[in-house]
Amino acid sequence: MMAAVARTFYRMVGGDKTVPVTLGLRNIYILPTGYGLLYLAVVGAMLVGSINYSNNLGFLLTFLLGSLGVTAMMHTYGMLHGLRLVSATARPVFAGETALVELTIAAVNRQRIHIHWYFEDQPPTVADIRPGAPDRLDLQVTTTRRGRLDPGWLRIACDYPLGLFKAWARIRTDTTCLVYPRPVSGPTPNTTATTDDGNGNALPVAGVDDFGGLAAYQPGDPPGRIYWPAYSRGRGLYIKTFTGQTGAVMMLEMGDRFGEDVERQISVLCFHVLKAHGKRLAYGMELPGQRIPAGTGPRQRERCLRALALFGKP
C-alpha cells in the first residue's frame, strides 16, 4: 500500500518522469537559496522601514531590489524549462572504472547557462547548452562491483544568474550499465582443451587454410596481411584473417566450487578471457549451470564477459 501511495505522489508531482522527457511545470521545482533567503529578509526589512518612515526613496529602492529578485527567479526557472532529454545510454566498464552515462539533449532555441547534471552521490558536470543542434553530455558514475549498475535519479539543477534561487528536476533515465569483473592475473581454476564447439563440429581457429574476413589492425600485426584497398578508400586499417579446422581450443572452467573465493575465480577468468581475445585464440567458458561454446572475436568476448558480470546475480 505504501508503494502505491508513493507512486501516486510521484505521479502528482511529476517525479516519475523518465527519459525521453521535456522539463516543464510538472517536474521543475524552485526554492530560494541561503543567499536568496537573506536577500528576501533584507528587502522585507527595507519595506518595513520605508513604511514606518514614509520614505519614498526607500520605497523606490525596495521595489527595485524586489523586481530584481523576481526577474532572477524567472530567469533561473527558464534555464531548465523546455529542455528535452532524448535518450540515455551507458557502455560496459570493468569494476573500479568510472562509467559514463551519455545523455542526448534535443536542440534548444536559446542558450542555457551553468546547468549542473549529476546522479545522486556523484560529482556534478557543469555545462552550457548552446542553441541550434542536439547536445551530448557524459556523466560520471563510480563502480565498485560487477553486475548491473543502476545510476539512480538524475538531478538537473541551476542557480544562474544571481544564485538567489535554485531550480532543479529529478528524472529517471531507465538505463543501466553493465559492469564487468575486475581482471586479476592468476592461473585459471580449471582449463580443458578441445577441437570442437561442443556439438561435434570442428571449430574454425586461427590458421592459414581459408580466408576468414577482415579484422581491425592492431600494433604488431604483420604488414603483409594489411588490406590496402580498404585503407585507400579511407576506411581505416584492416588485416586479412585466415582460419583452419584444426588446433586446440581453450575451455575456461570455473567448476562447482562455491566458496569465499568465487569472486576471485571470476576475476581470474575475466583476465584469461581478455588474454585469449588479445591473442586471437579460440576459447569458450563453462560456468555452473551455463556453457558458452568456443569462438573468437569481439562477440565472443562480449558473451563471456557478460556471463561473468551477471553470474550469480538476480
C-alpha positions as CSV (number, residue, x, y, z in Angstrom):
1,M,0.0,0.0,0.0
2,M,2.9,2.4,0.8
3,A,4.4,1.7,-2.6
4,A,1.1,2.6,-4.3
5,V,0.9,5.8,-2.2
6,A,4.5,6.7,-3.2
7,R,3.8,6.1,-6.9
8,T,0.6,8.2,-6.7
9,F,2.6,11.0,-5.1
10,Y,5.4,11.0,-7.6
11,R,2.8,10.9,-10.4
12,M,1.1,14.0,-9.0
13,V,4.4,16.0,-8.6
14,G,6.0,14.7,-11.8
15,G,8.7,12.7,-10.0
16,D,8.1,9.6,-12.1
17,K,9.1,11.2,-15.4
18,T,11.5,9.1,-17.4
19,V,13.6,9.7,-20.5
20,P,12.5,10.8,-23.0
21,V,11.0,13.8,-21.2
22,T,10.6,17.5,-21.5
23,L,11.2,19.6,-18.4
24,G,8.2,21.8,-17.6
25,L,5.7,22.8,-14.9
26,R,5.2,19.3,-13.6
27,N,8.8,18.3,-13.0
28,I,10.7,21.6,-12.2
29,Y,10.9,22.9,-8.7
30,I,12.4,26.1,-7.4
31,L,13.3,27.5,-4.0
32,P,15.4,30.3,-2.7
33,T,19.0,29.5,-1.7
34,G,20.6,30.7,1.5
35,Y,21.6,33.9,-0.2
36,G,18.1,34.2,-1.5
37,L,16.6,33.9,1.9
38,L,19.0,36.6,3.2
39,Y,18.1,38.8,0.2
40,L,14.4,38.4,0.9
41,A,14.9,39.3,4.6
42,V,16.8,42.4,3.7
43,V,14.2,43.5,1.2
44,G,11.5,42.8,3.7
45,A,13.3,44.9,6.3
46,M,13.7,47.7,3.9
47,L,10.0,47.6,3.1
48,V,9.0,47.8,6.8
49,G,11.4,50.7,7.3
50,S,10.1,52.6,4.3
51,I,6.5,52.2,5.5
52,N,7.4,53.3,9.1
53,Y,9.2,56.4,7.9
54,S,7.2,57.1,4.7
55,N,10.4,57.3,2.8
56,N,9.8,57.4,-1.0
57,L,13.4,56.8,-1.9
58,G,13.3,53.7,0.4
59,F,10.2,52.5,-1.4
60,L,11.9,53.0,-4.8
61,L,15.0,51.1,-3.8
62,T,12.9,48.3,-2.1
63,F,10.7,47.8,-5.2
64,L,13.8,47.9,-7.5
65,L,15.5,45.2,-5.5
66,G,12.3,43.2,-5.3
67,S,11.8,43.3,-9.0
68,L,15.4,42.3,-9.5
69,G,14.8,39.2,-7.3
70,V,11.6,38.2,-9.2
71,T,13.4,38.6,-12.5
72,A,16.3,36.5,-11.3
73,M,13.8,33.8,-10.2
74,M,12.1,33.7,-13.6
75,H,15.5,33.5,-15.4
76,T,16.6,30.6,-13.2
77,Y,13.4,28.7,-13.9
78,G,13.7,29.5,-17.6
79,M,17.2,27.9,-17.7
80,L,15.5,24.4,-17.3
81,H,12.1,25.0,-18.7
82,G,11.8,23.4,-22.2
83,L,14.9,21.2,-22.0
84,R,14.2,17.8,-23.6
85,L,16.2,14.7,-22.7
86,V,16.0,12.4,-25.7
87,S,18.0,9.3,-24.5
88,A,20.5,8.0,-22.0
89,T,22.9,5.2,-22.7
90,A,25.9,3.6,-20.9
91,R,28.7,1.4,-22.2
92,P,30.1,-1.5,-20.2
93,V,33.1,-0.9,-18.0
94,F,35.2,-3.0,-15.6
95,A,34.7,-2.8,-11.9
96,G,36.6,0.1,-10.4
97,E,36.5,2.2,-13.5
98,T,34.3,5.2,-14.0
99,A,31.2,4.5,-16.0
100,L,30.0,7.2,-18.4
101,V,26.2,7.8,-19.0
102,E,25.7,9.6,-22.3
103,L,22.8,12.0,-22.3
104,T,21.4,13.3,-25.6
105,I,19.7,16.6,-25.3
106,A,17.4,17.9,-28.1
107,A,18.3,21.2,-29.7
108,V,17.1,24.3,-27.8
109,N,16.1,27.7,-29.2
110,R,18.2,29.7,-26.7
111,Q,21.3,29.2,-24.6
112,R,21.1,27.5,-21.2
113,I,23.9,28.6,-18.9
114,H,25.6,26.9,-15.9
115,I,23.4,23.8,-15.5
116,H,24.5,21.1,-13.1
117,W,24.0,17.5,-14.2
118,Y,24.7,14.7,-11.8
119,F,23.4,11.4,-10.4
120,E,22.9,11.1,-6.6
121,D,26.1,10.9,-4.7
122,Q,28.2,11.6,-7.9
123,P,30.3,14.6,-8.9
124,P,28.3,17.1,-11.0
125,T,29.0,18.0,-14.6
126,V,28.5,21.8,-15.2
127,A,27.7,22.6,-18.9
128,D,26.2,25.2,-21.0
129,I,23.6,24.1,-23.7
130,R,24.1,26.0,-26.9
131,P,21.2,26.5,-29.3
132,G,20.9,25.2,-32.8
133,A,21.9,21.5,-32.5
134,P,21.4,18.5,-30.2
135,D,24.0,18.2,-27.5
136,R,25.5,15.3,-25.7
137,L,26.8,15.1,-22.1
138,D,28.9,12.4,-20.4
139,L,28.0,12.0,-16.7
140,Q,30.3,10.0,-14.4
141,V,29.2,7.1,-12.2
142,T,31.7,5.3,-10.0
143,T,31.6,1.5,-10.0
144,T,32.8,-0.9,-7.2
145,R,31.4,-4.3,-8.1
146,R,30.4,-6.4,-11.1
147,G,26.8,-6.7,-12.3
148,R,24.2,-4.3,-13.5
149,L,24.6,-0.7,-12.2
150,D,21.6,1.5,-11.8
151,P,22.9,5.1,-11.6
152,G,19.6,6.2,-9.8
153,W,17.9,9.5,-10.2
154,L,19.3,12.1,-12.5
155,R,19.5,15.6,-10.9
156,I,19.4,18.7,-13.1
157,A,19.9,22.0,-11.2
158,C,20.6,25.6,-12.0
159,D,21.1,28.8,-9.8
160,Y,22.0,31.1,-12.7
161,P,22.1,34.2,-12.9
162,L,22.4,35.5,-9.3
163,G,22.4,32.4,-7.1
164,L,19.3,33.7,-5.2
165,F,17.1,30.8,-6.4
166,K,17.8,27.2,-7.3
167,A,15.7,25.3,-9.8
168,W,16.0,21.6,-10.1
169,A,14.4,18.5,-11.6
170,R,14.7,14.8,-10.7
171,I,14.4,12.4,-13.6
172,R,14.7,8.6,-14.1
173,T,16.9,7.6,-17.0
174,D,15.8,4.0,-17.1
175,T,19.2,2.9,-18.1
176,T,21.7,0.5,-16.5
177,C,25.4,0.0,-17.0
178,L,26.9,-3.5,-17.3
179,V,29.9,-3.7,-15.0
180,Y,32.4,-6.5,-15.9
181,P,34.5,-8.1,-13.2
182,R,37.9,-6.6,-12.3
183,P,40.6,-8.6,-14.2
184,V,43.0,-10.3,-11.8
185,S,46.1,-12.1,-13.0
186,G,46.4,-15.7,-12.0
187,P,46.0,-19.3,-13.0
188,T,42.6,-20.4,-14.2
189,P,40.6,-22.6,-11.7
190,N,40.2,-25.3,-14.5
191,T,41.2,-25.3,-18.1
192,T,40.5,-28.0,-20.7
193,A,41.3,-28.2,-24.4
194,T,39.1,-29.4,-27.2
195,T,38.9,-29.1,-31.0
196,D,35.1,-28.7,-31.5
197,D,32.3,-26.4,-30.4
198,G,30.8,-28.9,-28.0
199,N,28.4,-30.3,-30.6
200,G,30.9,-32.4,-32.5
201,N,31.5,-29.7,-35.2
202,A,35.0,-28.7,-35.9
203,L,35.6,-25.1,-34.9
204,P,37.4,-22.6,-37.2
205,V,40.5,-21.4,-35.4
206,A,43.4,-19.1,-36.4
207,G,45.3,-20.7,-39.3
208,V,46.2,-20.3,-42.9
209,D,43.7,-22.5,-44.8
210,D,40.7,-20.3,-45.6
211,F,40.1,-16.6,-45.8
212,G,38.2,-15.7,-42.6
213,G,37.4,-12.0,-43.3
214,L,38.8,-8.7,-42.1
215,A,39.7,-7.5,-38.6
216,A,40.8,-4.2,-37.3
217,Y,44.5,-3.6,-37.4
218,Q,46.4,-3.8,-34.1
219,P,50.0,-2.8,-33.5
220,G,52.3,-5.7,-34.1
221,D,50.2,-7.3,-36.9
222,P,52.3,-8.4,-39.9
223,P,52.3,-5.7,-42.7
224,G,51.8,-8.4,-45.3
225,R,48.3,-9.0,-44.1
226,I,47.1,-5.4,-44.3
227,Y,44.2,-5.0,-46.6
228,W,45.4,-1.9,-48.5
229,P,42.3,-1.4,-50.7
230,A,40.2,-0.5,-47.6
231,Y,42.9,1.9,-46.5
232,S,43.0,3.6,-49.9
233,R,39.2,4.2,-49.7
234,G,39.6,6.0,-46.3
235,R,38.0,3.1,-44.3
236,G,41.0,2.7,-41.9
237,L,43.5,-0.1,-41.5
238,Y,42.3,-3.7,-41.6
239,I,44.1,-7.0,-41.8
240,K,43.1,-10.2,-43.6
241,T,42.4,-13.2,-41.3
242,F,42.6,-16.8,-42.1
243,T,41.1,-19.9,-40.4
244,G,41.7,-23.6,-40.3
245,Q,39.8,-26.6,-39.0
246,T,42.5,-27.9,-36.7
247,G,44.0,-26.8,-33.4
248,A,43.3,-26.8,-29.7
249,V,40.5,-24.7,-28.3
250,M,40.8,-23.5,-24.7
251,M,37.8,-24.0,-22.5
252,L,37.8,-21.9,-19.3
253,E,36.0,-23.6,-16.4
254,M,35.0,-22.4,-13.0
255,G,33.9,-25.8,-11.7
256,D,31.3,-26.4,-9.0
257,R,33.3,-24.8,-6.2
258,F,31.3,-22.2,-4.3
259,G,33.2,-20.6,-1.6
260,E,34.7,-17.3,-0.4
261,D,37.0,-17.2,-3.5
262,V,34.2,-17.2,-6.1
263,E,34.7,-13.5,-6.9
264,R,38.4,-14.1,-7.3
265,Q,37.8,-17.0,-9.6
266,I,35.5,-14.8,-11.7
267,S,38.1,-12.0,-11.8
268,V,40.8,-14.5,-12.9
269,L,38.5,-15.9,-15.6
270,C,37.9,-12.4,-16.8
271,F,41.7,-11.9,-17.1
272,H,42.1,-15.0,-19.2
273,V,39.2,-14.1,-21.4
274,L,40.9,-10.8,-22.2
275,K,44.2,-12.5,-22.7
276,A,42.8,-15.1,-25.1
277,H,40.9,-12.4,-27.0
278,G,44.1,-10.3,-27.3
279,K,46.0,-13.3,-28.7
280,R,43.0,-14.1,-31.0
281,L,42.7,-17.6,-29.7
282,A,39.6,-19.7,-29.9
283,Y,38.1,-20.1,-26.4
284,G,34.9,-21.0,-24.6
285,M,33.8,-21.0,-21.0
286,E,31.9,-23.2,-18.6
287,L,30.2,-21.8,-15.5
288,P,27.9,-23.7,-13.1
289,G,24.6,-24.0,-15.0
290,Q,25.9,-22.2,-18.1
291,R,28.1,-23.1,-21.1
292,I,29.4,-20.8,-23.7
293,P,30.6,-22.6,-26.9
294,A,34.1,-21.8,-28.1
295,G,34.5,-19.0,-30.5
296,T,36.6,-16.0,-31.4
297,G,36.2,-12.3,-32.0
298,P,34.6,-9.3,-30.2
299,R,31.2,-11.0,-29.9
300,Q,32.7,-14.0,-28.1
301,R,34.5,-11.6,-25.7
302,E,31.2,-9.8,-25.0
303,R,29.4,-13.1,-24.4
304,C,31.9,-14.3,-21.9
305,L,32.4,-11.0,-20.0
306,R,28.6,-10.6,-19.8
307,A,28.2,-14.1,-18.4
308,L,30.9,-13.4,-15.8
309,A,29.4,-10.0,-14.9
310,L,25.9,-11.4,-14.3
311,F,27.0,-14.8,-12.7
312,G,25.0,-15.3,-9.5
313,K,23.2,-12.0,-9.9
314,P,19.4,-11.9,-9.7
